[in-house]
Amino acid sequence: MSLPYNSYHTGAEVDAAVDRANALWLISGTQLVGTSALGNSVSGGSVVLPTALTFNPLQIFLQIESPVGGLVMFAVLVAGTLTTAGFDFDLSNTTDSTQYKLHYLILGELIGGGSSGGSSES
């Protein structure tokens, strides 16, 4: 399922677009959604994308999926580590099982996508 870049989507639509087990989906030319399983006793780490992004990553949203009764925690990007190859993250706590997952959404701009916002008249 492909979701348009500039539109609103319900949680069910996003869930349908994202496989929950180590998924990697290119939503459009400038968005990537993925999931990484986290191990036990993890407090941070690196996500290496299986293929390099074809766009300049500008922003990332991170979310932790916890098991029922698990710890409530959040993930943050380590400054300066978001590249076309992946990123580093830190967790607000240490995982206590292998049931935690890191979900991410990377937004960016096309590489060499031309100019925007300008026009000329003759």
Chimera marker file (.cmm) of the C-alpha trace (Angstrom):
<marker_set name="trace">
<marker id="1" x="0.000" y="0.000" z="0.000" r="1" g="1" b="0" radius="0.5"/>
<marker id="2" x="1.332" y="3.413" z="-0.879" r="1" g="1" b="0" radius="0.5"/>
<marker id="3" x="0.233" y="6.517" z="1.007" r="1" g="1" b="0" radius="0.5"/>
<marker id="4" x="0.322" y="9.940" z="-0.724" r="1" g="1" b="0" radius="0.5"/>
<marker id="5" x="2.894" y="12.382" z="0.639" r="1" g="1" b="0" radius="0.5"/>
<marker id="6" x="0.740" y="15.405" z="1.516" r="1" g="1" b="0" radius="0.5"/>
<marker id="7" x="-2.408" y="13.893" z="2.986" r="1" g="1" b="0" radius="0.5"/>
<marker id="8" x="-3.861" y="12.717" z="6.279" r="1" g="1" b="0" radius="0.5"/>
<marker id="9" x="-4.115" y="9.006" z="7.051" r="1" g="1" b="0" radius="0.5"/>
<marker id="10" x="-5.895" y="7.096" z="9.779" r="1" g="1" b="0" radius="0.5"/>
<marker id="11" x="-3.975" y="4.758" z="12.045" r="1" g="1" b="0" radius="0.5"/>
<marker id="12" x="-5.541" y="1.778" z="10.267" r="1" g="1" b="0" radius="0.5"/>
<marker id="13" x="-4.249" y="2.999" z="6.895" r="1" g="1" b="0" radius="0.5"/>
<marker id="14" x="-0.759" y="3.475" z="8.273" r="1" g="1" b="0" radius="0.5"/>
<marker id="15" x="-0.898" y="0.072" z="9.999" r="1" g="1" b="0" radius="0.5"/>
<marker id="16" x="-1.880" y="-1.498" z="6.687" r="1" g="1" b="0" radius="0.5"/>
<marker id="17" x="1.124" y="0.140" z="5.026" r="1" g="1" b="0" radius="0.5"/>
<marker id="18" x="3.620" y="-0.968" z="7.686" r="1" g="1" b="0" radius="0.5"/>
<marker id="19" x="4.521" y="-4.596" z="8.334" r="1" g="1" b="0" radius="0.5"/>
<marker id="20" x="5.142" y="-4.894" z="12.089" r="1" g="1" b="0" radius="0.5"/>
<marker id="21" x="8.172" y="-7.218" z="11.901" r="1" g="1" b="0" radius="0.5"/>
<marker id="22" x="11.309" y="-5.416" z="10.729" r="1" g="1" b="0" radius="0.5"/>
<marker id="23" x="9.483" y="-3.735" z="7.873" r="1" g="1" b="0" radius="0.5"/>
<marker id="24" x="10.867" y="-1.241" z="5.435" r="1" g="1" b="0" radius="0.5"/>
<marker id="25" x="8.445" y="0.561" z="3.156" r="1" g="1" b="0" radius="0.5"/>
<marker id="26" x="9.101" y="3.443" z="0.806" r="1" g="1" b="0" radius="0.5"/>
<marker id="27" x="5.861" y="5.441" z="1.053" r="1" g="1" b="0" radius="0.5"/>
<marker id="28" x="6.763" y="7.957" z="-1.621" r="1" g="1" b="0" radius="0.5"/>
<marker id="29" x="9.902" y="9.389" z="-3.151" r="1" g="1" b="0" radius="0.5"/>
<marker id="30" x="10.600" y="11.365" z="0.029" r="1" g="1" b="0" radius="0.5"/>
<marker id="31" x="9.309" y="9.205" z="2.911" r="1" g="1" b="0" radius="0.5"/>
<marker id="32" x="10.408" y="5.913" z="4.412" r="1" g="1" b="0" radius="0.5"/>
<marker id="33" x="8.691" y="3.904" z="7.158" r="1" g="1" b="0" radius="0.5"/>
<marker id="34" x="10.422" y="1.072" z="8.962" r="1" g="1" b="0" radius="0.5"/>
<marker id="35" x="10.410" y="-1.129" z="12.037" r="1" g="1" b="0" radius="0.5"/>
<marker id="36" x="13.320" y="-2.658" z="13.932" r="1" g="1" b="0" radius="0.5"/>
<marker id="37" x="12.973" y="-5.294" z="16.618" r="1" g="1" b="0" radius="0.5"/>
<marker id="38" x="14.858" y="-4.398" z="19.801" r="1" g="1" b="0" radius="0.5"/>
<marker id="39" x="16.622" y="-6.973" z="21.930" r="1" g="1" b="0" radius="0.5"/>
<marker id="40" x="16.626" y="-7.396" z="25.693" r="1" g="1" b="0" radius="0.5"/>
<marker id="41" x="18.696" y="-4.918" z="27.760" r="1" g="1" b="0" radius="0.5"/>
<marker id="42" x="18.870" y="-2.356" z="24.943" r="1" g="1" b="0" radius="0.5"/>
<marker id="43" x="19.220" y="1.340" z="25.783" r="1" g="1" b="0" radius="0.5"/>
<marker id="44" x="20.068" y="2.601" z="22.306" r="1" g="1" b="0" radius="0.5"/>
<marker id="45" x="21.611" y="1.558" z="19.055" r="1" g="1" b="0" radius="0.5"/>
<marker id="46" x="21.936" y="2.072" z="15.327" r="1" g="1" b="0" radius="0.5"/>
<marker id="47" x="19.555" y="1.381" z="12.467" r="1" g="1" b="0" radius="0.5"/>
<marker id="48" x="21.311" y="0.586" z="9.202" r="1" g="1" b="0" radius="0.5"/>
<marker id="49" x="18.950" y="0.788" z="6.247" r="1" g="1" b="0" radius="0.5"/>
<marker id="50" x="19.168" y="-2.185" z="3.846" r="1" g="1" b="0" radius="0.5"/>
<marker id="51" x="19.570" y="0.204" z="0.908" r="1" g="1" b="0" radius="0.5"/>
<marker id="52" x="20.622" y="3.836" z="0.933" r="1" g="1" b="0" radius="0.5"/>
<marker id="53" x="17.873" y="6.439" z="0.758" r="1" g="1" b="0" radius="0.5"/>
<marker id="54" x="17.342" y="8.095" z="-2.610" r="1" g="1" b="0" radius="0.5"/>
<marker id="55" x="16.456" y="11.366" z="-0.876" r="1" g="1" b="0" radius="0.5"/>
<marker id="56" x="18.082" y="13.710" z="1.630" r="1" g="1" b="0" radius="0.5"/>
<marker id="57" x="16.712" y="12.806" z="5.095" r="1" g="1" b="0" radius="0.5"/>
<marker id="58" x="15.587" y="15.958" z="6.906" r="1" g="1" b="0" radius="0.5"/>
<marker id="59" x="13.400" y="14.751" z="9.767" r="1" g="1" b="0" radius="0.5"/>
<marker id="60" x="12.644" y="11.525" z="11.615" r="1" g="1" b="0" radius="0.5"/>
<marker id="61" x="9.845" y="10.435" z="13.927" r="1" g="1" b="0" radius="0.5"/>
<marker id="62" x="10.553" y="7.603" z="16.354" r="1" g="1" b="0" radius="0.5"/>
<marker id="63" x="8.086" y="5.527" z="18.368" r="1" g="1" b="0" radius="0.5"/>
<marker id="64" x="8.575" y="2.561" z="20.682" r="1" g="1" b="0" radius="0.5"/>
<marker id="65" x="6.057" y="-0.287" z="20.647" r="1" g="1" b="0" radius="0.5"/>
<marker id="66" x="5.976" y="-1.914" z="24.097" r="1" g="1" b="0" radius="0.5"/>
<marker id="67" x="4.540" y="-5.314" z="25.016" r="1" g="1" b="0" radius="0.5"/>
<marker id="68" x="1.437" y="-5.509" z="27.214" r="1" g="1" b="0" radius="0.5"/>
<marker id="69" x="2.558" y="-4.631" z="30.738" r="1" g="1" b="0" radius="0.5"/>
<marker id="70" x="5.941" y="-3.463" z="29.454" r="1" g="1" b="0" radius="0.5"/>
<marker id="71" x="7.784" y="-0.273" z="30.188" r="1" g="1" b="0" radius="0.5"/>
<marker id="72" x="6.591" y="2.989" z="28.695" r="1" g="1" b="0" radius="0.5"/>
<marker id="73" x="9.530" y="4.629" z="26.960" r="1" g="1" b="0" radius="0.5"/>
<marker id="74" x="10.494" y="6.873" z="24.084" r="1" g="1" b="0" radius="0.5"/>
<marker id="75" x="13.336" y="7.015" z="21.583" r="1" g="1" b="0" radius="0.5"/>
<marker id="76" x="15.361" y="10.033" z="20.485" r="1" g="1" b="0" radius="0.5"/>
<marker id="77" x="17.659" y="10.560" z="17.531" r="1" g="1" b="0" radius="0.5"/>
<marker id="78" x="21.336" y="11.035" z="18.357" r="1" g="1" b="0" radius="0.5"/>
<marker id="79" x="22.151" y="14.462" z="16.925" r="1" g="1" b="0" radius="0.5"/>
<marker id="80" x="23.985" y="14.467" z="13.611" r="1" g="1" b="0" radius="0.5"/>
<marker id="81" x="23.505" y="10.762" z="12.863" r="1" g="1" b="0" radius="0.5"/>
<marker id="82" x="20.568" y="10.836" z="10.406" r="1" g="1" b="0" radius="0.5"/>
<marker id="83" x="22.064" y="9.993" z="6.992" r="1" g="1" b="0" radius="0.5"/>
<marker id="84" x="20.986" y="8.220" z="3.818" r="1" g="1" b="0" radius="0.5"/>
<marker id="85" x="22.451" y="5.021" z="5.333" r="1" g="1" b="0" radius="0.5"/>
<marker id="86" x="20.642" y="5.065" z="8.718" r="1" g="1" b="0" radius="0.5"/>
<marker id="87" x="20.694" y="6.688" z="12.151" r="1" g="1" b="0" radius="0.5"/>
<marker id="88" x="21.573" y="6.228" z="15.837" r="1" g="1" b="0" radius="0.5"/>
<marker id="89" x="19.035" y="6.411" z="18.663" r="1" g="1" b="0" radius="0.5"/>
<marker id="90" x="18.875" y="6.411" z="22.461" r="1" g="1" b="0" radius="0.5"/>
<marker id="91" x="16.010" y="5.059" z="24.585" r="1" g="1" b="0" radius="0.5"/>
<marker id="92" x="14.628" y="6.674" z="27.733" r="1" g="1" b="0" radius="0.5"/>
<marker id="93" x="14.962" y="3.345" z="29.542" r="1" g="1" b="0" radius="0.5"/>
<marker id="94" x="16.495" y="-0.094" z="29.018" r="1" g="1" b="0" radius="0.5"/>
<marker id="95" x="14.295" y="-2.783" z="27.468" r="1" g="1" b="0" radius="0.5"/>
<marker id="96" x="13.373" y="-5.659" z="29.765" r="1" g="1" b="0" radius="0.5"/>
<marker id="97" x="12.432" y="-8.188" z="27.037" r="1" g="1" b="0" radius="0.5"/>
<marker id="98" x="12.824" y="-8.839" z="23.318" r="1" g="1" b="0" radius="0.5"/>
<marker id="99" x="9.226" y="-7.737" z="22.625" r="1" g="1" b="0" radius="0.5"/>
<marker id="100" x="9.966" y="-4.034" z="22.036" r="1" g="1" b="0" radius="0.5"/>
<marker id="101" x="10.037" y="-2.532" z="18.556" r="1" g="1" b="0" radius="0.5"/>
<marker id="102" x="11.318" y="0.762" z="17.180" r="1" g="1" b="0" radius="0.5"/>
<marker id="103" x="9.073" y="2.287" z="14.498" r="1" g="1" b="0" radius="0.5"/>
<marker id="104" x="10.423" y="5.151" z="12.414" r="1" g="1" b="0" radius="0.5"/>
<marker id="105" x="9.290" y="7.549" z="9.717" r="1" g="1" b="0" radius="0.5"/>
<marker id="106" x="11.976" y="9.420" z="7.780" r="1" g="1" b="0" radius="0.5"/>
<marker id="107" x="10.983" y="12.508" z="5.782" r="1" g="1" b="0" radius="0.5"/>
<marker id="108" x="13.179" y="14.295" z="3.286" r="1" g="1" b="0" radius="0.5"/>
<marker id="109" x="13.607" y="16.005" z="-0.019" r="1" g="1" b="0" radius="0.5"/>
<marker id="110" x="14.557" y="14.572" z="-3.384" r="1" g="1" b="0" radius="0.5"/>
<marker id="111" x="18.237" y="14.626" z="-4.256" r="1" g="1" b="0" radius="0.5"/>
<marker id="112" x="18.761" y="16.887" z="-7.283" r="1" g="1" b="0" radius="0.5"/>
<marker id="113" x="15.016" y="17.434" z="-7.460" r="1" g="1" b="0" radius="0.5"/>
<marker id="114" x="15.282" y="20.787" z="-9.202" r="1" g="1" b="0" radius="0.5"/>
<marker id="115" x="14.387" y="24.212" z="-7.917" r="1" g="1" b="0" radius="0.5"/>
<marker id="116" x="11.263" y="25.271" z="-6.097" r="1" g="1" b="0" radius="0.5"/>
<marker id="117" x="9.520" y="28.532" z="-5.412" r="1" g="1" b="0" radius="0.5"/>
<marker id="118" x="10.936" y="30.491" z="-8.306" r="1" g="1" b="0" radius="0.5"/>
<marker id="119" x="9.802" y="31.512" z="-11.734" r="1" g="1" b="0" radius="0.5"/>
<marker id="120" x="10.994" y="33.818" z="-14.452" r="1" g="1" b="0" radius="0.5"/>
<marker id="121" x="9.136" y="35.763" z="-17.080" r="1" g="1" b="0" radius="0.5"/>
<marker id="122" x="10.477" y="37.196" z="-20.312" r="1" g="1" b="0" radius="0.5"/>
<link id1="1" id2="2" r="1" g="1" b="0" radius="0.2"/>
<link id1="2" id2="3" r="1" g="1" b="0" radius="0.2"/>
<link id1="3" id2="4" r="1" g="1" b="0" radius="0.2"/>
<link id1="4" id2="5" r="1" g="1" b="0" radius="0.2"/>
<link id1="5" id2="6" r="1" g="1" b="0" radius="0.2"/>
<link id1="6" id2="7" r="1" g="1" b="0" radius="0.2"/>
<link id1="7" id2="8" r="1" g="1" b="0" radius="0.2"/>
<link id1="8" id2="9" r="1" g="1" b="0" radius="0.2"/>
<link id1="9" id2="10" r="1" g="1" b="0" radius="0.2"/>
<link id1="10" id2="11" r="1" g="1" b="0" radius="0.2"/>
<link id1="11" id2="12" r="1" g="1" b="0" radius="0.2"/>
<link id1="12" id2="13" r="1" g="1" b="0" radius="0.2"/>
<link id1="13" id2="14" r="1" g="1" b="0" radius="0.2"/>
<link id1="14" id2="15" r="1" g="1" b="0" radius="0.2"/>
<link id1="15" id2="16" r="1" g="1" b="0" radius="0.2"/>
<link id1="16" id2="17" r="1" g="1" b="0" radius="0.2"/>
<link id1="17" id2="18" r="1" g="1" b="0" radius="0.2"/>
<link id1="18" id2="19" r="1" g="1" b="0" radius="0.2"/>
<link id1="19" id2="20" r="1" g="1" b="0" radius="0.2"/>
<link id1="20" id2="21" r="1" g="1" b="0" radius="0.2"/>
<link id1="21" id2="22" r="1" g="1" b="0" radius="0.2"/>
<link id1="22" id2="23" r="1" g="1" b="0" radius="0.2"/>
<link id1="23" id2="24" r="1" g="1" b="0" radius="0.2"/>
<link id1="24" id2="25" r="1" g="1" b="0" radius="0.2"/>
<link id1="25" id2="26" r="1" g="1" b="0" radius="0.2"/>
<link id1="26" id2="27" r="1" g="1" b="0" radius="0.2"/>
<link id1="27" id2="28" r="1" g="1" b="0" radius="0.2"/>
<link id1="28" id2="29" r="1" g="1" b="0" radius="0.2"/>
<link id1="29" id2="30" r="1" g="1" b="0" radius="0.2"/>
<link id1="30" id2="31" r="1" g="1" b="0" radius="0.2"/>
<link id1="31" id2="32" r="1" g="1" b="0" radius="0.2"/>
<link id1="32" id2="33" r="1" g="1" b="0" radius="0.2"/>
<link id1="33" id2="34" r="1" g="1" b="0" radius="0.2"/>
<link id1="34" id2="35" r="1" g="1" b="0" radius="0.2"/>
<link id1="35" id2="36" r="1" g="1" b="0" radius="0.2"/>
<link id1="36" id2="37" r="1" g="1" b="0" radius="0.2"/>
<link id1="37" id2="38" r="1" g="1" b="0" radius="0.2"/>
<link id1="38" id2="39" r="1" g="1" b="0" radius="0.2"/>
<link id1="39" id2="40" r="1" g="1" b="0" radius="0.2"/>
<link id1="40" id2="41" r="1" g="1" b="0" radius="0.2"/>
<link id1="41" id2="42" r="1" g="1" b="0" radius="0.2"/>
<link id1="42" id2="43" r="1" g="1" b="0" radius="0.2"/>
<link id1="43" id2="44" r="1" g="1" b="0" radius="0.2"/>
<link id1="44" id2="45" r="1" g="1" b="0" radius="0.2"/>
<link id1="45" id2="46" r="1" g="1" b="0" radius="0.2"/>
<link id1="46" id2="47" r="1" g="1" b="0" radius="0.2"/>
<link id1="47" id2="48" r="1" g="1" b="0" radius="0.2"/>
<link id1="48" id2="49" r="1" g="1" b="0" radius="0.2"/>
<link id1="49" id2="50" r="1" g="1" b="0" radius="0.2"/>
<link id1="50" id2="51" r="1" g="1" b="0" radius="0.2"/>
<link id1="51" id2="52" r="1" g="1" b="0" radius="0.2"/>
<link id1="52" id2="53" r="1" g="1" b="0" radius="0.2"/>
<link id1="53" id2="54" r="1" g="1" b="0" radius="0.2"/>
<link id1="54" id2="55" r="1" g="1" b="0" radius="0.2"/>
<link id1="55" id2="56" r="1" g="1" b="0" radius="0.2"/>
<link id1="56" id2="57" r="1" g="1" b="0" radius="0.2"/>
<link id1="57" id2="58" r="1" g="1" b="0" radius="0.2"/>
<link id1="58" id2="59" r="1" g="1" b="0" radius="0.2"/>
<link id1="59" id2="60" r="1" g="1" b="0" radius="0.2"/>
<link id1="60" id2="61" r="1" g="1" b="0" radius="0.2"/>
<link id1="61" id2="62" r="1" g="1" b="0" radius="0.2"/>
<link id1="62" id2="63" r="1" g="1" b="0" radius="0.2"/>
<link id1="63" id2="64" r="1" g="1" b="0" radius="0.2"/>
<link id1="64" id2="65" r="1" g="1" b="0" radius="0.2"/>
<link id1="65" id2="66" r="1" g="1" b="0" radius="0.2"/>
<link id1="66" id2="67" r="1" g="1" b="0" radius="0.2"/>
<link id1="67" id2="68" r="1" g="1" b="0" radius="0.2"/>
<link id1="68" id2="69" r="1" g="1" b="0" radius="0.2"/>
<link id1="69" id2="70" r="1" g="1" b="0" radius="0.2"/>
<link id1="70" id2="71" r="1" g="1" b="0" radius="0.2"/>
<link id1="71" id2="72" r="1" g="1" b="0" radius="0.2"/>
<link id1="72" id2="73" r="1" g="1" b="0" radius="0.2"/>
<link id1="73" id2="74" r="1" g="1" b="0" radius="0.2"/>
<link id1="74" id2="75" r="1" g="1" b="0" radius="0.2"/>
<link id1="75" id2="76" r="1" g="1" b="0" radius="0.2"/>
<link id1="76" id2="77" r="1" g="1" b="0" radius="0.2"/>
<link id1="77" id2="78" r="1" g="1" b="0" radius="0.2"/>
<link id1="78" id2="79" r="1" g="1" b="0" radius="0.2"/>
<link id1="79" id2="80" r="1" g="1" b="0" radius="0.2"/>
<link id1="80" id2="81" r="1" g="1" b="0" radius="0.2"/>
<link id1="81" id2="82" r="1" g="1" b="0" radius="0.2"/>
<link id1="82" id2="83" r="1" g="1" b="0" radius="0.2"/>
<link id1="83" id2="84" r="1" g="1" b="0" radius="0.2"/>
<link id1="84" id2="85" r="1" g="1" b="0" radius="0.2"/>
<link id1="85" id2="86" r="1" g="1" b="0" radius="0.2"/>
<link id1="86" id2="87" r="1" g="1" b="0" radius="0.2"/>
<link id1="87" id2="88" r="1" g="1" b="0" radius="0.2"/>
<link id1="88" id2="89" r="1" g="1" b="0" radius="0.2"/>
<link id1="89" id2="90" r="1" g="1" b="0" radius="0.2"/>
<link id1="90" id2="91" r="1" g="1" b="0" radius="0.2"/>
<link id1="91" id2="92" r="1" g="1" b="0" radius="0.2"/>
<link id1="92" id2="93" r="1" g="1" b="0" radius="0.2"/>
<link id1="93" id2="94" r="1" g="1" b="0" radius="0.2"/>
<link id1="94" id2="95" r="1" g="1" b="0" radius="0.2"/>
<link id1="95" id2="96" r="1" g="1" b="0" radius="0.2"/>
<link id1="96" id2="97" r="1" g="1" b="0" radius="0.2"/>
<link id1="97" id2="98" r="1" g="1" b="0" radius="0.2"/>
<link id1="98" id2="99" r="1" g="1" b="0" radius="0.2"/>
<link id1="99" id2="100" r="1" g="1" b="0" radius="0.2"/>
<link id1="100" id2="101" r="1" g="1" b="0" radius="0.2"/>
<link id1="101" id2="102" r="1" g="1" b="0" radius="0.2"/>
<link id1="102" id2="103" r="1" g="1" b="0" radius="0.2"/>
<link id1="103" id2="104" r="1" g="1" b="0" radius="0.2"/>
<link id1="104" id2="105" r="1" g="1" b="0" radius="0.2"/>
<link id1="105" id2="106" r="1" g="1" b="0" radius="0.2"/>
<link id1="106" id2="107" r="1" g="1" b="0" radius="0.2"/>
<link id1="107" id2="108" r="1" g="1" b="0" radius="0.2"/>
<link id1="108" id2="109" r="1" g="1" b="0" radius="0.2"/>
<link id1="109" id2="110" r="1" g="1" b="0" radius="0.2"/>
<link id1="110" id2="111" r="1" g="1" b="0" radius="0.2"/>
<link id1="111" id2="112" r="1" g="1" b="0" radius="0.2"/>
<link id1="112" id2="113" r="1" g="1" b="0" radius="0.2"/>
<link id1="113" id2="114" r="1" g="1" b="0" radius="0.2"/>
<link id1="114" id2="115" r="1" g="1" b="0" radius="0.2"/>
<link id1="115" id2="116" r="1" g="1" b="0" radius="0.2"/>
<link id1="116" id2="117" r="1" g="1" b="0" radius="0.2"/>
<link id1="117" id2="118" r="1" g="1" b="0" radius="0.2"/>
<link id1="118" id2="119" r="1" g="1" b="0" radius="0.2"/>
<link id1="119" id2="120" r="1" g="1" b="0" radius="0.2"/>
<link id1="120" id2="121" r="1" g="1" b="0" radius="0.2"/>
<link id1="121" id2="122" r="1" g="1" b="0" radius="0.2"/>
</marker_set>
